[in-house]
Amino acid sequence: MCRPTESNDGPVLKDTRSPEEIAAANPWTERDVNWGSCCYQLFIHTAAVVGACAVPSASWATLGWALALLFLSELGITGGVHRLWSHRSYSAALPFRIFLALCAQVANQGSIYHWVRDHRVHHLCSETEADPHNASQGFLFAHIGWLLVKKTPEVIAKGKTIDMSDMLADPVVYLDKILFPWSNLLMCFVVAPSLAVYGWGETWYTAVMVCGFLRYCFGLHHTWCVNSFAHLLGDRPYGPNINPAENFIVSILANGEGWHNYHHAYPYDYSASEHGWTVQYNPTTFVIDAFAFFGMAWNLKKATKQWERRQARNAGGHHHHHHHHHQTSHTKAA
């Protein structure tokens, strides 16, 4: 856990308050506003509404391309920035990594490097003041509020301790970091929509508004649902003492990222779910499996054996059940 344990008087004291009590004592609404981010979100959401008004004038091919871009951009986040780069839950060949990076640039959620750093902090410090989108602060903060206010000193301090040498060693991530933000803006709002213009004669305005802004805004909210809905609503079979939950609807929205109780208990599992795509809706796992079939992905890590061993132990001594889950969920986070 990342709860501060030192008191000002010297001796180390355990903070016995619950995450919710700590959050209530430090409400996010009292933090300094990040005006740049607020203006950006206001602009994006206004443009998305204008984009929605342009939908009737779009051709069926353009609407189909917008949906395809929604899937591909989210795949860049779920299969790339999240499962590959943040958690190193599998290994990928250079062409596959380039493909995922381009998809992530269409998603336009910051550079791969910064996304990974914040996400590693999120797992190490889940639901504490050092968690960038601490769900103990409530639904709105976990969903979008965290982007509208400045980071807590705890988040910044923890971010500086994260080992990111593996990211800088990957030329794909390094190049993405250097080109940010221009590569993201170009891929998200110009290159991706341009296929509709040159492919089937869509107008630039409709292509950019529908395949650019409207699709982009939906993609953001789908990703944010993992931080908000999937940290507050659903079942918790793998770790009853942690907030993240199994949420089927979030999995549909975010390409299989809603099996979130399992993911926080076993973050290094490449599927981010106990079962494969044949049992649980998880198109990201399907894509990784497909690339693995063609030799472009390997070293796919699974935690099923650990989970089965834990179940066997719990069956033997059920009174240790809750405590053991809580311990494992944090010690295994990376």
C-alpha positions in Angstrom: 0.0 0.0 0.0 1.0 3.6 -0.5 -0.6 5.0 2.6 1.8 7.4 4.4 2.9 5.7 7.6 5.2 8.3 9.2 3.8 10.8 11.6 5.5 14.2 12.3 6.5 13.2 15.8 8.9 10.5 14.5 7.6 7.1 15.4 6.0 5.2 12.5 2.2 5.0 12.9 -0.1 2.9 10.8 -2.9 4.9 9.3 -5.9 2.9 10.3 -8.5 4.9 8.3 -10.2 3.3 5.3 -9.4 4.6 1.8 -12.8 6.2 1.8 -12.2 8.0 5.1 -8.8 9.3 3.8 -10.5 10.5 0.6 -13.3 12.2 2.5 -10.7 14.1 4.5 -9.0 15.2 1.3 -11.8 15.9 -1.2 -10.6 16.2 -4.8 -12.9 19.1 -5.4 -10.6 21.2 -3.2 -7.5 20.6 -5.4 -6.0 23.1 -7.8 -7.8 23.1 -11.1 -5.8 22.1 -14.2 -7.2 24.8 -16.4 -5.3 23.6 -19.6 -6.8 20.1 -19.2 -10.3 21.5 -18.5 -10.2 23.7 -21.6 -9.0 20.7 -23.7 -11.8 18.4 -22.4 -14.4 21.1 -22.9 -13.2 21.6 -26.5 -13.2 17.8 -27.2 -16.7 17.2 -25.8 -18.1 20.2 -27.6 -16.5 19.0 -30.9 -18.0 15.5 -30.2 -21.5 17.0 -29.9 -21.0 18.8 -33.2 -19.6 15.5 -34.6 -22.8 13.8 -33.5 -24.8 16.3 -35.5 -22.7 15.4 -38.5 -23.6 11.7 -38.3 -26.7 12.0 -40.5 -24.6 13.4 -43.4 -22.0 10.6 -43.1 -22.1 7.7 -45.5 -22.5 4.1 -44.1 -18.8 3.5 -45.0 -17.7 6.4 -42.9 -19.8 5.3 -39.9 -18.3 1.8 -40.3 -14.8 3.2 -40.4 -15.6 5.3 -37.3 -16.6 2.1 -35.4 -13.5 0.2 -36.8 -11.3 3.1 -35.6 -13.0 2.9 -32.2 -12.1 -0.7 -31.9 -8.5 -0.3 -33.3 -7.8 2.8 -31.1 -9.0 1.0 -28.0 -7.0 -2.1 -29.0 -3.9 0.1 -29.0 -4.7 1.0 -25.4 -5.9 -2.4 -24.1 -3.5 -4.7 -26.0 -0.6 -2.3 -26.3 -0.2 0.4 -23.7 -2.0 -1.6 -21.0 -1.2 -5.3 -21.3 2.0 -5.3 -23.3 3.8 -2.1 -22.1 2.4 -1.4 -18.6 2.3 -5.0 -17.4 4.7 -6.8 -19.7 2.2 -9.7 -19.7 3.4 -10.9 -23.1 6.2 -10.2 -25.6 5.6 -8.9 -29.1 7.5 -8.7 -32.3 8.5 -5.3 -33.7 5.8 -5.1 -36.4 3.1 -6.0 -33.9 4.5 -3.3 -31.5 4.5 -0.7 -34.2 0.9 -1.6 -35.1 -0.2 -1.3 -31.5 1.6 2.0 -31.1 -0.1 3.5 -34.2 -3.4 2.3 -32.8 -2.6 3.9 -29.5 -1.7 7.2 -31.3 -5.2 7.1 -32.9 -6.6 6.7 -29.3 -4.7 9.8 -28.3 -4.5 9.2 -24.6 -1.0 10.7 -24.0 2.3 9.1 -24.8 2.8 5.4 -24.2 5.6 6.3 -21.7 3.4 8.6 -19.5 0.4 6.3 -19.7 2.5 3.3 -18.5 4.1 5.3 -15.7 0.7 6.5 -14.3 -0.8 3.0 -14.7 2.0 1.3 -12.8 1.5 3.9 -10.0 -2.2 3.0 -10.1 -1.6 -0.7 -9.5 1.0 -0.1 -6.8 -1.1 2.4 -4.9 -4.6 1.4 -5.8 -7.3 3.5 -4.0 -4.9 5.6 -2.1 -4.0 9.3 -2.4 -1.1 8.2 -4.6 -3.4 6.5 -7.1 -3.9 8.9 -10.1 -7.6 8.0 -10.4 -8.4 6.9 -6.9 -11.9 5.5 -6.9 -12.2 6.1 -3.2 -12.7 9.8 -4.2 -15.9 8.7 -5.9 -17.2 7.9 -9.4 -16.8 11.4 -11.0 -13.2 11.7 -9.9 -12.2 8.2 -11.1 -13.9 8.8 -14.5 -12.8 12.3 -15.6 -12.2 14.4 -12.5 -8.7 13.2 -12.1 -7.8 14.9 -15.4 -9.4 18.2 -14.4 -7.4 18.8 -11.3 -3.7 18.8 -10.6 -2.0 15.6 -9.4 -1.5 15.1 -5.6 2.1 15.4 -4.3 1.8 11.7 -3.5 1.0 10.8 -7.2 3.9 12.9 -8.4 6.4 11.5 -5.8 5.4 7.9 -6.5 5.6 8.5 -10.3 9.2 9.5 -9.9 10.1 6.1 -8.2 8.7 3.9 -11.0 11.4 2.1 -13.0 10.8 3.0 -16.6 14.1 1.8 -18.0 12.3 -1.1 -19.8 10.1 1.5 -21.7 13.0 3.7 -22.8 14.8 0.5 -24.0 11.9 -0.1 -26.5 12.6 2.0 -29.6 8.8 2.1 -30.4 8.0 3.6 -27.0 11.0 6.0 -27.2 10.1 7.3 -30.6 6.4 7.7 -29.5 7.7 9.8 -26.5 9.8 12.0 -28.8 7.0 12.6 -31.3 4.3 13.3 -28.7 1.9 15.1 -28.9 2.1 15.9 -32.7 2.0 12.2 -33.8 -1.1 11.6 -31.7 -2.9 14.7 -33.0 -2.0 13.8 -36.6 -3.0 10.2 -36.3 -6.2 10.8 -34.3 -7.7 13.8 -36.2 -6.1 13.7 -39.7 -4.5 10.4 -40.8 -7.2 8.1 -39.5 -10.2 10.1 -40.8 -8.4 10.7 -44.1 -9.2 7.1 -45.3 -12.8 8.1 -45.5 -11.9 11.1 -47.7 -9.6 9.3 -50.1 -11.3 5.9 -49.9 -14.9 6.8 -50.7 -15.1 10.5 -51.1 -16.3 11.6 -47.7 -16.0 15.3 -47.0 -13.1 16.4 -44.8 -15.5 18.1 -42.4 -17.7 15.0 -41.8 -14.7 12.6 -41.7 -12.8 14.7 -39.1 -15.9 15.4 -36.9 -17.3 11.8 -37.0 -14.2 9.6 -37.4 -12.1 12.1 -35.4 -13.8 14.0 -32.6 -16.9 11.9 -32.0 -15.1 8.6 -32.2 -12.2 9.9 -30.0 -14.6 11.1 -27.3 -16.4 7.7 -27.2 -13.0 6.0 -26.9 -12.0 8.2 -24.0 -15.1 7.4 -22.0 -14.9 3.7 -22.7 -11.4 3.7 -21.2 -12.5 5.9 -18.3 -15.3 3.4 -17.5 -12.6 0.9 -16.5 -11.4 3.4 -13.8 -14.9 4.4 -12.7 -17.6 1.7 -13.2 -15.2 -1.3 -13.0 -13.8 0.0 -9.7 -17.2 0.5 -8.1 -19.8 -1.9 -9.6 -19.7 -5.7 -10.1 -18.7 -9.0 -8.5 -15.4 -9.6 -6.6 -14.7 -13.3 -6.7 -10.9 -13.0 -6.9 -10.3 -10.4 -4.3 -13.3 -9.5 -2.1 -11.3 -6.8 -0.2 -10.4 -4.7 -3.2 -12.6 -2.2 -5.1 -12.0 -3.4 -8.7 -14.9 -5.6 -9.9 -15.9 -8.0 -12.7 -18.1 -5.8 -15.0 -19.4 -7.3 -18.2 -20.7 -4.0 -19.6 -17.3 -2.4 -19.2 -15.8 -5.3 -21.0 -18.1 -4.7 -24.0 -17.2 -1.0 -24.1 -13.4 -1.5 -23.5 -12.5 -4.5 -25.6 -12.5 -7.0 -22.6 -11.0 -4.8 -19.9 -13.9 -5.1 -17.5 -12.8 -8.3 -15.8 -11.2 -5.9 -13.4 -11.2 -7.8 -10.0 -9.2 -10.6 -11.6 -6.9 -8.0 -13.3 -6.0 -6.3 -10.0 -5.5 -9.6 -8.3 -3.2 -10.9 -11.1 -2.0 -7.9 -13.2 0.6 -9.9 -15.1 -2.0 -12.1 -16.8 -2.1 -11.3 -20.5 -5.8 -11.8 -20.8 -6.7 -9.5 -17.9 -9.4 -12.2 -17.2 -9.4 -15.7 -15.8 -10.8 -17.3 -18.9 -10.0 -16.8 -22.6 -12.1 -15.1 -25.2 -14.2 -18.2 -25.9 -15.7 -18.0 -22.3 -15.5 -14.3 -21.4 -16.0 -11.4 -23.9 -12.4 -10.3 -24.5 -11.6 -9.3 -28.1 -8.2 -8.0 -27.0 -7.2 -11.5 -25.9 -8.5 -12.8 -29.2 -6.2 -10.4 -31.2 -3.1 -11.3 -29.0 -3.9 -15.0 -29.5 -4.2 -14.5 -33.2 -0.8 -12.7 -33.4 0.7 -15.4 -31.2 -0.6 -18.0 -33.7 1.4 -16.3 -36.4 4.5 -16.1 -34.2 4.2 -12.3 -33.6 3.5 -12.6 -29.8 4.9 -15.1 -27.3 5.6 -15.6 -23.6 1.8 -15.1 -22.9 1.6 -15.1 -19.1 -1.4 -16.7 -17.3 -2.2 -16.7 -13.6 -4.8 -19.4 -13.6 -2.6 -21.9 -11.7 -2.0 -19.3 -8.9 -5.7 -18.6 -8.7 -6.5 -22.4 -8.5 -3.8 -22.9 -5.8 -5.3 -20.0 -3.8 -8.8 -21.5 -4.1 -7.5 -24.8 -2.8 -5.9 -23.1 0.2 -9.0 -21.1 0.9 -11.1 -24.3 0.8 -8.7 -25.7 3.5 -8.9 -22.7 5.8 -11.7 -20.3 4.9 -11.2 -18.0 7.8 -7.9 -16.7 6.2 -9.7 -16.1 2.9 -10.2 -12.3 3.0 -6.8 -11.4 4.4 -4.9 -13.5 1.9 -6.7 -12.0 -1.0 -5.9 -8.5 0.1 -2.2 -9.3 0.5 -1.8 -10.9 -2.8 -3.6 -8.2 -4.7 -1.0 -5.7 -3.8 2.2 -7.7 -3.6 1.6 -9.0 -7.1 0.9 -5.6 -8.6 3.6 -4.2 -10.9 
